[in-house]
């Protein structure tokens, strides 16, 4: 499936015609000779436009404040503190033997505990 000389000449003629058509479109004199400088961080930040939070203007933004009655009826338990106190549990890492005190909810079984360093290491 090799091309003979006549096919190659035809291909070259087609390519040259395509290049000559493209040369008419591209005018080299219009291209600037100065290199393009990369933008600095300050210039990038100046270009970004801060968007306005339109939700603050909507009536829905304050609707949750009016839901006190339904919250009282649907609530099964009183609200709890976010930072609950706990009694730390002393555990030993099964890999390196390091002793730590940690939250009991993070330990499934004392015998199978691994410290963070051993948990993230390979193997």
Secondary structure, DSSP 8 states (H G I E B T S, - for coil): ----HHHHHHHHHHHHHHHHHHHHH--GGGS--S------HHHHHHHS-----GGGGSGGGGGGGG-HHHHHHH-SS----SS-----EEEE-TTT--EEEE-GGG-S-GGG---HHHHHS--
